[in-house]
Every structure is written in structure tokens, then in C-alpha cells.
């Protein structure tokens, strides 16, 4: 495996969990097949975990702790890893986004990066006091360019009405931005829906997040002021998927969303 990433258990807690999984498996003389049978999962999953290509789930760690009588070692490592920010999350998020076949985005505050015009991006970065504007602009445009791959990913974009009415960059920039949203709304690979102010209180008010599906494996990325958080635990990701569906339940229909975007666009004239 020439391309296998070298684990770094001293600096990456998921790598530590992978290292301990490999060590404990050897101590107990258990093959990947045996571990798979214990947890009722494909044995190839555990070779991927030990290679750093996938991550051990909390429920699996707890089960192995019980079987191997580790005193809770694996589960404790995973829970600690989940509670801490990792400098790798942003890079991991970018990799997942670049390979996702389905992307779901809930954007309560800004038009999200995947749908922004270049002028909107620059205005947002400048007005929010971001350093290294050119580098951040290039990163955002590269993320958009990655969506042009074949086959194109399906993107569900839910936006809060406030994100459309905050005058980032002034009227001309906003007209251009809203025109792009209308263009995306007509694309067969995009679904653009607006959550109007009339929706009142709903779960989406608590913050934005993205969902990525890569070959049937889902993950979430929560947005925040500062570093976001990558979520890969299956039960947590399921909750984000439920929240996204609940936001969709209060969003306007496709036609009503397009009409609302057009109406807001007129206000910038």
C-alpha cells in the first residue's frame, strides 16, 4: 500500500484510536474478519480504520472495549476526539466536499460559499475584516469549481431570507448575487429553497451546517465563528439529517422561493 497515510497517534486522536485498535487486535489474535463478525460490519471497514482512511465509531469502540476488557480505552479516546477541535477538520471537509455525490447546505446568515459570486465573496471577506482576502477568495472559487466535475453532485441549498436581505457589498453586488441564485435554482443539479421570515422559530435558527454524502457515507460540518466542526459519528450525522429535513419542511416551495428571490432583487434597484 504505497499510498497509505502514515498514522500519527501522538498528534491525531483518531490515529491514536486506530493505532490502539490494531494493537489490541493483535494482542487478542483477532483478524479483520473476526472483528467484523463481532460488530456485524464489513471486515474491510477495520482495515480502512487502521490505515487512517476511516474512523472508529463510538458505539463500535464501546463494544470492543467490552469484549476485550480494555477498561473503556477505545471509547474514551473517541469521545475525547469528538469533543476537541482538530486542525485537520477543514482539510477533511474539503476532501469530502470535493468527492461528495450529494451536498446539503443550510445557510442562515450568508449566501454560502458554494453559491457566492466573486464580488460577493470579496465584499464579505473585506467587510468582515478577513485577512488574506485574495487567498480566501481563491479557496472559495476553487470549491465552486470542484462542483463542475462529472457527474455533478446534487446540491440542496436552503437559505434564510435574512441572508438575501443583508446588503453585502451594496445593491449592485446583491443584484448580481441574487441573479446567480436564480440561475442555480434553474439548474437540474441544484435545489434552492428559501426559509422566509414567516417560518418563525425553527431548529435552523441555531446555526448553519453542511451535509456530505460520499458513496453512501454521510458526514456533517457545522459552521461557526472561527473553526467549524466535522461530524462523522453516525448517530450525530443522523440528527443533522433530521434537522435538515425539518428545515425543509418550513422552507418555501421551489416556485415560491424563486418568486421571493426576485422580489428581494427588485428592492436592490
C-alpha positions in Angstrom: 0.0 0.0 0.0 2.4 2.7 -1.3 -0.2 5.5 -0.9 -1.2 4.6 2.7 -1.0 7.5 5.0 1.3 7.1 8.0 -0.6 7.3 11.3 0.4 10.0 13.7 -1.1 8.8 17.1 0.9 11.4 19.0 -0.9 14.3 17.3 -4.2 12.9 15.9 -6.6 11.3 18.4 -8.4 9.3 15.7 -5.0 8.0 14.6 -4.4 7.0 18.2 -7.7 5.1 18.2 -6.6 3.3 15.0 -3.2 2.5 16.5 -4.8 1.1 19.6 -7.4 -0.9 17.6 -4.5 -2.5 15.6 -2.5 -3.2 18.8 -5.5 -4.7 20.7 -6.5 -6.8 17.7 -3.0 -8.3 17.5 -2.9 -8.9 21.3 -6.2 -10.8 21.1 -5.2 -12.6 17.9 -8.3 -11.3 16.1 -8.4 -10.9 12.3 -10.4 -8.2 10.5 -13.0 -10.9 9.7 -13.4 -11.7 13.4 -13.7 -8.0 14.4 -16.3 -7.6 11.6 -18.3 -10.6 12.9 -18.2 -9.2 16.5 -19.6 -5.8 15.3 -21.7 -7.2 12.4 -19.9 -5.0 9.9 -17.8 -5.5 6.8 -14.3 -6.6 7.7 -12.8 -4.1 5.2 -14.0 -1.2 7.3 -11.5 -2.1 10.0 -8.6 -2.3 7.6 -9.5 1.2 6.5 -9.7 2.4 10.1 -6.2 1.0 10.8 -4.9 2.7 7.6 -6.4 6.1 8.6 -8.9 6.0 5.8 -11.9 5.8 8.0 -12.7 6.5 11.7 -13.8 4.2 14.5 -17.3 4.9 15.6 -18.1 5.4 19.3 -20.6 2.5 19.5 -18.1 0.2 17.9 -15.3 1.4 20.3 -17.5 0.7 23.3 -18.4 -2.8 22.1 -14.7 -3.7 21.5 -13.9 -2.3 24.9 -16.4 -4.6 26.4 -15.3 -7.7 24.5 -11.6 -7.1 25.1 -11.9 -5.7 28.6 -9.9 -2.6 27.9 -11.3 -0.5 30.8 -13.0 1.8 28.2 -9.9 2.8 26.4 -11.2 3.0 22.8 -14.5 4.6 23.7 -12.7 7.2 25.9 -10.3 8.1 23.0 -13.2 8.5 20.6 -15.3 10.7 22.9 -12.3 12.9 23.6 -11.5 13.2 19.9 -15.1 14.2 19.2 -15.0 16.9 21.9 -11.9 18.6 20.5 -11.2 20.8 17.6 -8.8 19.3 15.0 -6.7 21.3 12.6 -7.4 18.5 10.1 -11.2 19.1 10.1 -11.1 21.9 7.5 -9.0 19.8 5.1 -11.1 16.7 5.7 -14.2 18.7 5.0 -12.7 20.0 1.7 -11.9 16.4 0.6 -15.4 15.2 1.4 -17.0 18.1 -0.4 -14.8 17.6 -3.5 -15.9 13.9 -3.7 -19.5 14.1 -2.5 -22.3 12.9 -4.8 -24.8 14.8 -2.6 -24.4 18.1 -0.7 -26.9 19.7 1.6 -26.4 23.3 2.8 -28.3 25.3 5.4 -27.2 28.9 5.4 -28.9 31.2 8.0 -26.6 34.2 7.8 -24.8 34.5 4.5 -25.2 33.2 1.0 -22.9 30.2 1.3 -19.6 29.9 -0.4 -20.7 27.3 -3.0 -23.2 29.8 -4.4 -21.5 33.1 -4.0 -20.4 35.4 -6.8 -16.8 36.6 -6.8 -17.8 40.1 -6.0 -20.0 38.9 -3.1 -17.1 36.8 -1.7 -14.7 39.7 -1.9 -17.2 42.1 -0.2 -18.0 39.6 2.5 -14.3 39.0 3.3 -13.4 42.7 3.2 -16.4 43.9 5.3 -15.9 41.2 7.9 -12.3 42.2 8.4 -10.8 38.9 7.0 -7.1 38.8 6.4 -5.5 37.4 3.3 -8.6 38.2 1.2 -7.1 37.0 -2.1 -6.2 33.6 -0.7 -9.6 33.1 0.9 -11.3 34.2 -2.4 -9.2 31.7 -4.3 -10.2 28.9 -1.9 -13.9 29.7 -2.3 -13.7 29.8 -6.1 -11.8 26.5 -6.1 -14.6 24.9 -4.0 -17.1 26.1 -6.6 -15.0 24.8 -9.5 -14.9 21.4 -7.9 -18.7 21.2 -8.3 -18.2 21.2 -12.1 -16.9 17.7 -12.1 -18.6 14.9 -13.9 -21.0 13.6 -12.8 -22.0 16.8 -11.0 -23.1 16.4 -7.3 -26.7 17.1 -6.4 -26.9 20.2 -4.1 -29.8 21.1 -1.8 -29.4 24.7 -0.7 -31.7 26.1 2.0 -31.2 29.8 2.7 -32.7 32.1 5.3 -34.5 35.2 4.0 -32.2 37.3 6.1 -29.2 36.0 4.1 -30.7 37.5 1.0 -31.6 40.9 2.5 -28.3 41.7 4.2 -26.7 44.2 1.8 -23.3 42.7 1.4 -21.2 44.9 -0.9 -24.1 47.2 -1.8 -27.1 47.0 -4.2 -25.1 46.1 -7.4 -23.3 43.2 -5.7 -26.5 41.9 -4.2 -28.4 42.1 -7.5 -25.6 40.1 -9.2 -25.7 37.6 -6.3 -29.4 37.1 -6.4 -29.3 36.6 -10.1 -26.8 33.8 -9.6 -29.1 32.1 -7.1 -31.9 32.3 -9.7 -29.6 30.7 -12.2 -28.7 27.9 -9.8 -32.4 27.4 -9.0 -33.0 26.5 -12.7 -30.1 24.0 -12.7 -31.1 20.3 -12.7 -28.3 19.6 -10.1 -29.4 22.3 -7.6 -32.5 22.7 -5.4 -32.7 26.2 -4.0 -35.2 26.9 -1.3 -35.7 30.0 0.9 -36.9 29.9 4.5 -39.0 33.0 4.8 -39.3 35.2 7.9 -42.8 33.9 8.2 -41.4 30.5 9.3 -40.9 31.9 12.8 -38.8 29.9 15.2 -37.4 26.6 13.9 -34.3 24.4 14.5 -32.3 26.1 11.8 -32.1 29.3 13.9 -29.4 27.6 16.0 -26.8 27.8 13.2 -25.7 26.7 9.7 -24.3 23.3 8.7 -23.4 21.3 5.6 -24.0 17.6 4.9 -21.9 15.5 2.6 -22.7 12.0 1.2 -19.8 10.2 -0.4 -20.6 6.7 -1.7 -23.4 6.4 0.9 -21.3 7.5 3.8 -22.6 10.8 5.3 -20.8 13.4 7.4 -21.7 16.9 8.6 -19.8 20.1 9.0 -21.1 22.8 11.4 -20.4 26.4 10.7 -19.2 28.7 13.5 -17.4 32.0 14.1 -13.9 30.6 13.9 -13.1 27.0 13.1 -16.1 24.8 12.3 -16.5 21.2 13.4 -16.5 18.0 11.3 -19.1 15.4 12.5 -18.6 11.8 11.4 -20.3 9.8 14.2 -23.2 8.1 12.5 -25.8 8.9 15.3 -24.8 12.6 15.3 -24.9 12.8 11.5 -28.4 11.2 11.5 -29.5 14.1 13.8 -28.2 16.7 11.4 -30.1 14.9 8.6 -33.3 15.1 10.6 -32.7 18.8 11.3 -32.1 19.4 7.6 -35.4 17.7 6.7 -37.2 19.8 9.4 -35.8 23.0 7.9 -37.0 21.8 4.5 -40.5 21.3 6.0 -40.7 25.1 6.8 -39.0 26.3 3.6 -40.9 27.8 0.7 -41.6 25.7 -2.4 -39.3 26.0 -5.4 -41.6 28.4 -7.2 -42.3 30.5 -4.1 -38.6 30.6 -3.3 -37.8 31.9 -6.9 -40.6 34.5 -6.6 -39.2 35.7 -3.2 -35.7 36.0 -4.5 -37.0 38.0 -7.5 -38.9 40.3 -5.1 -35.9 40.9 -2.9 -33.8 41.5 -6.1 -36.2 44.3 -7.0 -35.6 46.0 -3.7 -32.0 46.5 -4.6 -32.8 48.6 -7.6 
